[in-house]
Amino acid sequence: MKSTITEMKSTLGRINSRLDEAEDRISNLEDKVAENAQLEQQQEKVQKHVDSLRGLCDNSSIPTFAS
């Protein structure tokens, strides 16, 4: 009986450990998703600025050095 209780405690400890690891992994993935969303927003802003600058250069007599 005593060994069964000890075995159950040990099993519960391993299960809790695995749950903690899973929660950490999920948290890390959620952080990466948030970072990716922020990077996408920044890329969109940069692209809008680039497009705006191209429009200004196209509509002016300023020579451009496009490749």
C-alpha positions in Angstrom: 0.0 0.0 0.0 2.8 2.4 0.9 4.7 1.7 -2.3 1.5 2.3 -4.3 1.0 5.7 -2.8 4.7 6.6 -3.4 4.4 5.4 -7.0 1.2 7.5 -7.5 3.0 10.6 -6.0 5.9 10.0 -8.3 3.6 9.7 -11.3 1.7 12.9 -10.4 5.0 14.7 -10.0 6.0 13.7 -13.6 2.6 14.7 -15.0 2.8 18.1 -13.3 6.3 18.5 -14.6 5.2 17.7 -18.2 2.2 20.1 -17.8 4.6 22.9 -16.7 6.8 22.2 -19.7 3.8 22.3 -22.0 2.6 25.6 -20.5 6.1 27.1 -21.0 6.1 26.0 -24.6 2.7 27.4 -25.3 3.7 30.7 -23.7 6.8 30.9 -25.8 4.7 30.2 -29.0 2.2 32.9 -28.0 5.1 35.3 -27.5 6.4 34.5 -31.0 3.0 34.9 -32.6 2.8 38.4 -31.0 6.3 39.3 -32.2 5.4 38.2 -35.7 2.3 40.2 -35.7 4.2 43.3 -34.6 6.9 42.7 -37.3 4.2 42.4 -40.0 2.7 45.7 -38.9 6.2 47.3 -39.0 6.8 45.9 -42.5 3.5 47.3 -43.7 4.4 50.7 -42.4 7.8 50.6 -44.0 6.3 49.5 -47.3 3.8 52.4 -47.2 6.7 54.8 -46.6 8.7 53.3 -49.5 5.7 53.5 -51.8 5.1 57.1 -50.7 8.7 58.0 -51.4 8.6 56.3 -54.8 5.5 58.3 -55.6 7.2 61.6 -54.6 10.3 60.7 -56.8 8.1 59.7 -59.7 6.2 63.1 -59.5 9.2 65.3 -59.3 12.2 66.3 -61.4 14.6 64.9 -58.8 16.9 62.3 -60.4 16.7 58.9 -58.7 19.4 56.3 -58.3 17.3 53.3 -58.7 19.0 50.1 -59.7 
